[in-house]
Each structure stands twice: as C-alpha cells, then as structure tokens.
C-alpha cells in the first residue's frame, strides 16, 4: 500500500550559522562605500539591498552566512560598476580639458607673426 511519509525519520537540518561580526562589518563597509558613491543614506542603501536580494531581515546585523555571501557578491559587483562609472567620468573630463587646452594653444599660435616657424 501507499504510505504517506510524515518525515519522522528525516534528519533535522542544521540551522544556518549567523554571520560573524567581521562578516557583518565587511558588508557594512561595502554598503557605506555604495552610500558615499551614490550620495544616498546608508540605511536606504542597506534596506534597498536587503529588499532587492529578498533577504527578510531588518538590518545586516541579523544576516546569516549564506545571506552574507549573497550580499557580498552583489555589493562587490555594484561597487565595481560604480567605480568604473566614476573612472569613465574622470577620463572624459580629462579628455575634454586636454582638448580645450589644445584648442587654446592653436588660437594663440595663429596670432604669431609669420617669421616664427611654429606658426605653420
């Protein structure tokens, strides 16, 4: 006959360990970095990250080791993207400044008398 197994012989799952203080601090450091780079309050970034990753905790102080890993991977990627955006903006600004300086130098040279060889 068919026996519906009610799980009495199944081994109990070990509860997932709470994230250590060092792990929580590492996550909070990443959240702070994202907060500064986006000019958003820390708590807003923390809440948005927890919600986005479907982690049902109020703060990072309550996360377990699996949630820590999930947040760590996600936040490393976010920080990487934000750093690239900042770097690209700086390079664009430098490029524009160099272009402006070159144009200024050309204007100055056009005003030189013809006997100067650099006027060509």
Residue pairs with C-beta under 8 A, 6 or more apart in sequence:
16 64
16 65
16 66
17 64
17 65
18 63
18 64
18 65
19 27
19 63
19 64
19 65
19 67
19 68
20 65
23 63
23 65
23 68
23 72
24 60
24 61
24 63
24 68
26 68
26 72
27 60
27 63
27 68
27 71
27 72
27 75
28 60
30 71
30 72
30 75
30 76
30 79
31 42
31 45
31 46
31 49
31 60
31 75
32 42
33 79
34 40
34 45
34 49
34 75
34 78
34 79
34 82
35 41
35 42
35 44
35 45
37 79
37 82
37 83
37 86
38 45
38 82
46 59
46 60
49 71
49 74
49 75
50 56
50 57
50 58
50 59
50 60
50 71
52 74
53 67
53 70
53 71
53 74
55 63
55 67
55 70
55 71
57 63
57 67
60 71
63 71
109 118
109 119
110 119
112 118
112 119
113 119
